[in-house]
Amino acid sequence: MPRQIWLLVIATTINVTGGSFLWPLNTIYMHNELGKSLAFAGFILMFNTAANIAGNLLGGALFDRYSAYKTVLYGTLLATLATIGISLYHSVVPYTIFLIIIGFGNGITWPVIMAMAGSVWPEGGRRAFNAVYVAQNLGVALGATLGGYIASISFNYIFWANAILFIVFFFIVLFTFKEMDQSQNPQMHTSVIEQSGKINDKTAFRSLLILCSGFLITWIAYSQWQSTIASHTQDIGIPLEQYSSLWAINGFLIVFAQPLVKWVTEKITSPRTHIYIGVIIMIVSYFIAMIAADFTMFAIAMVILTMGEVLMWPAFPTLANVLAPKGRKGFYQGLVNSIGATGRMIGPVVGGFIVDMYNIELLFYILIVILFIPFATTKFYDRTLKAKK
């Protein structure tokens, strides 16, 4: 790989490692340390995700019209200052404000980094983006592995560990990313807003919305692992460092399972079938999590969940790419990403309300039931297209 891709990989790993100290523990901190309800924690995470989406849109627009280097630099600076702020002040109000700012700053940064990867190594194709994807998951695994142990000593150390790695990331960007501006290809990124315009092929667009309604459901279910299930593990006495290690399992498994995923997808080539199998695997994981009473059972549930995840997630954008009319692929992919982010945004709120008003058992039953919805949406999403033909 070119030197610039290696710089992006190293920077990505450092940034995500820092972020992974904090994000798996947000709900636990707000619920257990600050004494707030799960619904309140869900609302804060919703605002964090909404700020991240807004940052994504701004970052993409700035990449197209401005400077990739300065966009990443300013987004990183904003997030870094917020991590320092949250290290110094983490009562309810400043914690909420700084968490939202971190989401916005990181949101500005990530679409530009992905676009940079394609710009500096266009001949690399999928390999450029896959390198950044692997770096992200390596960062998740490292951050989650270390974060739980650090937090078990003191949450204050978590905030500072996060801030220190963000500072390192900022200086890497400051001193090494400027040369990448010379390789910028403005066509590598376009935003949903820019491509929306008038939708001429409403049949394909309706099919996309039907397909992505199932994608939304899967993300609502998946987001519970970072919110309500995280708090549940603490309620039944699982140590904080063991909960964080669940995300280490997730991150490392995503990286090391790639050869297996490649083998499966070569044997079973239909993305539709990948979704069916992935959802079945996800349902099994929630059955196990529902009856889990110790770390081992939750670890088994996480391994199963991850295998469903790596098989299912790429299938949705793949099918969206098939649906997209000529010149609309960017818009269709952007819409898929936005719907996934919406699931991550509303999932903790919905789950928090159910657990606060009833109990975690009811939430598990609801998740298992709604996860049958993607079977229907995947089976019938293109029926109108076939009828039109």
C-alpha positions in Angstrom: 0.0 0.0 0.0 1.2 3.6 -0.6 2.7 5.5 2.3 -0.3 7.8 2.5 -2.7 4.9 3.0 -0.5 3.6 5.8 -0.7 7.1 7.4 -4.5 6.9 7.2 -4.5 3.4 8.6 -2.3 4.4 11.6 -4.3 7.6 12.2 -7.6 5.8 12.0 -6.5 3.1 14.5 -5.3 5.8 17.0 -8.5 7.8 16.6 -10.9 4.9 16.9 -8.9 3.4 19.8 -9.4 6.7 21.7 -13.1 6.9 20.9 -13.6 3.2 21.8 -12.4 4.0 25.4 -15.6 6.0 25.8 -18.5 5.0 23.5 -19.1 1.5 24.9 -19.3 3.0 28.4 -21.5 6.0 27.8 -24.7 4.5 29.0 -23.1 2.8 31.9 -21.5 6.1 33.0 -24.7 8.1 32.7 -26.9 5.4 34.3 -24.5 4.2 37.1 -22.3 7.1 37.8 -24.6 10.1 37.1 -27.7 8.3 38.2 -29.7 9.1 35.1 -32.4 6.9 33.6 -31.7 4.7 30.5 -34.2 6.8 28.5 -32.2 9.9 29.4 -29.0 8.2 28.3 -30.7 7.2 25.1 -31.7 10.8 24.4 -28.1 11.9 24.9 -26.8 9.2 22.6 -29.4 10.2 20.1 -28.2 13.8 20.1 -24.6 12.6 19.7 -25.6 10.5 16.7 -27.6 13.4 15.2 -24.5 15.7 15.6 -22.4 13.0 13.9 -24.8 12.9 10.9 -24.7 16.7 10.6 -20.9 16.6 10.8 -20.9 13.9 8.0 -22.9 16.2 5.7 -20.7 19.2 6.5 -17.5 17.2 6.1 -18.5 15.9 2.7 -19.5 19.3 1.4 -16.3 20.9 2.7 -14.3 18.1 1.0 -15.9 18.8 -2.3 -15.6 22.6 -2.2 -12.7 23.4 0.2 -9.6 21.6 1.5 -9.5 18.0 2.6 -6.6 18.7 4.9 -8.2 21.7 6.6 -11.5 20.0 6.9 -10.0 17.0 8.8 -7.8 19.3 10.8 -10.6 21.6 12.0 -13.0 18.7 12.7 -10.2 16.9 14.6 -9.4 20.0 16.6 -13.0 20.5 17.6 -13.3 16.9 18.7 -10.0 17.0 20.5 -10.9 20.2 22.5 -14.2 18.5 23.5 -12.4 15.4 24.7 -10.1 17.6 26.9 -13.2 19.5 28.1 -15.0 16.3 29.0 -11.9 15.1 30.9 -12.0 18.2 33.1 -15.8 18.6 33.5 -18.1 15.5 33.3 -21.1 16.3 35.3 -24.4 15.9 33.5 -24.6 19.2 31.6 -21.0 19.5 30.4 -20.9 15.8 29.6 -23.9 16.2 27.4 -22.5 19.2 25.6 -19.0 17.8 25.0 -20.4 14.4 23.9 -22.5 16.2 21.2 -19.4 18.3 20.1 -17.3 15.1 19.9 -20.0 13.5 17.7 -20.0 16.6 15.4 -16.2 16.9 15.1 -15.7 13.2 14.4 -18.6 13.4 11.9 -16.8 16.0 9.9 -13.6 14.0 9.9 -14.7 10.5 8.8 -16.2 11.0 5.4 -13.2 13.0 4.4 -10.8 10.3 5.5 -12.7 7.7 3.5 -12.7 10.0 0.5 -9.0 10.6 1.0 -8.4 6.9 0.9 -10.0 6.7 -2.5 -8.3 9.8 -3.8 -4.7 9.0 -2.9 -4.9 5.3 -4.1 -7.5 5.2 -6.9 -6.0 2.1 -8.4 -6.4 0.3 -5.1 -10.1 0.2 -5.5 -11.8 -1.7 -2.7 -8.5 -2.3 -1.0 -8.1 1.3 0.0 -11.4 1.4 1.8 -11.0 -2.1 3.2 -7.7 -1.0 4.8 -9.4 1.9 6.6 -12.3 -0.5 7.6 -9.9 -3.0 9.1 -8.1 -0.1 11.0 -11.4 1.0 12.4 -12.2 -2.4 13.8 -8.7 -2.9 15.1 -9.2 0.4 17.0 -12.5 -0.8 18.4 -10.9 -4.0 19.6 -7.9 -2.2 21.2 -9.9 0.6 22.8 -12.6 -1.8 24.2 -9.9 -4.2 25.5 -8.1 -1.4 27.4 -11.1 0.8 28.2 -12.9 -1.6 30.5 -9.8 -2.2 32.6 -9.0 1.6 32.8 -12.6 2.4 33.7 -12.7 -0.3 36.5 -9.9 1.8 38.2 -11.5 5.2 37.5 -13.8 6.7 34.8 -11.6 9.8 35.0 -8.7 7.9 33.5 -11.0 6.9 30.6 -11.7 10.5 29.7 -8.0 11.4 29.8 -6.9 8.3 27.8 -9.5 9.3 25.2 -8.2 12.9 25.1 -4.5 11.9 24.9 -5.1 9.7 21.8 -7.2 12.4 20.2 -4.3 14.8 20.7 -1.9 12.3 19.1 -4.4 12.0 16.2 -4.6 15.8 15.8 -0.8 16.1 15.5 -0.6 13.3 13.0 -3.2 15.1 10.9 -1.4 18.5 11.4 2.0 17.2 10.2 1.3 14.5 7.7 -2.1 15.0 6.0 -1.4 18.3 4.1 0.3 16.5 1.2 -2.9 14.5 0.6 -4.7 17.7 -0.6 -2.7 17.4 -3.8 -4.3 14.0 -4.6 -7.8 15.1 -3.8 -10.5 13.9 -6.2 -13.7 15.8 -5.6 -15.7 13.1 -7.3 -14.9 10.6 -4.5 -17.5 12.0 -2.2 -20.9 13.6 -2.7 -23.5 14.2 -0.1 -27.1 13.0 0.0 -28.3 16.5 -0.1 -26.4 17.4 -3.2 -27.6 14.3 -5.1 -31.2 14.3 -3.9 -32.8 16.6 -6.5 -35.9 15.3 -8.2 -36.3 11.5 -8.0 -37.4 10.4 -11.4 -37.5 6.6 -10.9 -40.0 6.4 -8.0 -40.3 2.7 -8.4 -36.7 2.0 -7.6 -36.7 4.5 -4.8 -39.8 2.9 -3.2 -38.0 -0.4 -3.4 -35.0 1.1 -1.7 -37.1 2.4 1.2 -38.8 -1.0 1.6 -35.4 -2.7 1.7 -33.9 -0.1 4.1 -36.8 -0.3 6.5 -35.4 -3.8 7.4 -31.9 -2.2 7.7 -33.4 0.3 10.2 -34.8 -2.5 12.3 -31.5 -4.4 12.5 -29.7 -1.2 13.7 -32.4 -0.5 16.3 -31.8 -4.0 17.7 -28.0 -3.8 17.4 -27.7 -0.5 19.2 -29.1 -2.1 22.4 -25.7 -3.7 23.0 -24.2 -0.2 23.5 -27.1 1.0 25.7 -29.7 -1.1 27.5 -27.7 -4.4 27.3 -24.6 -2.6 28.5 -26.5 -1.4 31.6 -28.1 -4.8 32.1 -24.6 -6.5 32.3 -23.8 -4.1 35.2 -27.1 -4.8 37.0 -26.3 -8.6 37.0 -22.8 -8.0 38.3 -20.6 -8.5 35.3 -17.4 -6.4 35.8 -16.9 -3.3 33.6 -13.7 -4.6 32.1 -15.5 -7.8 31.0 -18.3 -5.9 29.3 -15.7 -3.8 27.4 -14.0 -7.0 26.3 -17.2 -8.0 24.5 -16.5 -5.2 22.1 -12.9 -6.3 21.9 -14.3 -9.7 20.8 -16.5 -7.9 18.2 -13.6 -5.9 16.8 -11.0 -8.6 16.6 -13.5 -11.1 15.2 -14.6 -8.7 12.4 -10.9 -8.4 11.4 -10.0 -12.1 11.6 -13.3 -13.4 10.2 -12.8 -11.8 6.8 -11.3 -15.0 5.1 -14.3 -17.0 6.4 -16.8 -14.3 5.2 -15.1 -14.3 1.8 -15.4 -18.1 1.6 -19.1 -18.0 2.5 -20.0 -15.2 0.1 -18.2 -17.1 -2.7 -20.3 -20.2 -2.0 -23.5 -18.2 -1.5 -23.5 -15.3 -3.8 -26.9 -13.8 -3.3 -26.9 -10.7 -1.1 -30.6 -11.4 -0.3 -29.6 -14.7 1.2 -26.8 -13.1 3.2 -29.5 -10.9 4.8 -31.7 -13.9 5.6 -28.8 -15.8 7.2 -27.5 -12.8 9.0 -30.8 -11.9 10.6 -31.3 -15.5 11.7 -27.9 -15.5 13.3 -28.8 -12.1 15.0 -32.1 -13.5 16.4 -30.2 -16.5 17.9 -27.7 -14.1 19.5 -30.6 -12.3 21.2 -32.1 -15.5 22.5 -28.8 -16.3 24.1 -28.3 -12.8 25.5 -31.9 -12.9 27.0 -31.0 -15.9 29.2 -27.4 -15.0 29.8 -26.4 -14.6 33.4 -22.6 -14.5 33.2 -19.8 -13.2 31.0 -19.3 -16.5 29.1 -22.9 -16.5 27.8 -22.8 -12.8 26.7 -19.4 -13.5 25.0 -21.1 -16.4 23.1 -24.0 -14.1 22.1 -21.5 -11.4 20.9 -19.6 -13.9 18.8 -22.8 -15.1 17.2 -24.0 -11.5 16.7 -20.7 -10.5 15.0 -20.9 -13.4 12.5 -24.4 -12.2 11.5 -23.2 -8.6 11.3 -20.2 -9.2 9.0 -22.4 -11.3 6.7 -25.4 -9.0 6.7 -24.2 -5.3 6.8 -22.5 -5.3 3.3 -25.6 -6.9 1.7 -27.8 -3.8 2.1 -25.5 -1.3 0.2 -24.8 -4.0 -2.4 -28.5 -4.3 -3.1 -28.9 -0.5 -3.0 -26.2 -0.3 -5.7 -28.2 -2.7 -7.9 -31.4 -0.6 -7.4 -29.7 2.7 -8.1 -30.4 4.3 -11.5 -27.5 5.7 -13.5 -26.0 8.8 -11.8 -27.8 8.1 -8.5 -25.5 5.6 -6.8 -24.1 8.2 -4.4 -27.5 9.3 -3.3 -28.7 5.7 -2.8 -25.6 4.8 -0.8 -25.9 8.0 1.3 -29.5 7.1 2.0 -28.6 3.7 3.2 -25.9 5.2 5.5 -28.4 7.8 6.8 -31.1 5.1 7.6 -28.5 3.0 9.5 -27.5 6.1 11.5 -31.2 6.8 12.2 -31.5 3.3 13.7 -28.4 3.9 15.9 -30.0 7.2 16.9 -33.5 6.1 18.0 -32.6 2.6 19.2 -31.2 3.6 22.6 -34.1 5.9 23.2 -36.8 3.3 22.4 -34.9 0.6 24.3 -34.4 2.8 27.3 -38.1 3.7 27.5 -39.1 0.0 27.4 -36.6 -1.0 30.1 -37.4 2.0 32.3 -41.2 1.4 32.1 -41.2 -2.4 32.0 -38.1 -4.6 32.0 -35.2 -5.9 29.9 -37.0 -9.2 29.3 -39.8 -7.5 27.4 -37.2 -5.6 25.4 -35.6 -8.9 24.3 -38.9 -10.3 23.3 -39.8 -7.2 21.2 -36.3 -7.3 19.5 -36.7 -10.9 18.6 -40.2 -10.2 17.1 -39.3 -7.1 15.1 -36.2 -8.9 13.7 -38.6 -10.9 11.5 -39.5 -7.7 9.7 -36.3 -7.7 7.6 -37.3 -11.1 6.2 -40.4 -9.6 4.7 -38.8 -6.4 3.5 -35.9 -8.2 1.8 -38.2 -10.7 0.2 -40.7 -8.2 -1.3 -38.6 -5.0 -1.8 -38.2 -5.5 -5.5 -41.7 -6.8 -6.3 -42.8 -3.5 -7.7 -39.8 -3.4 -10.0 -40.6 -6.9 -11.3 -44.2 -5.9 -11.9 -43.0 -2.8 -13.8 -40.9 -4.9 -16.1 
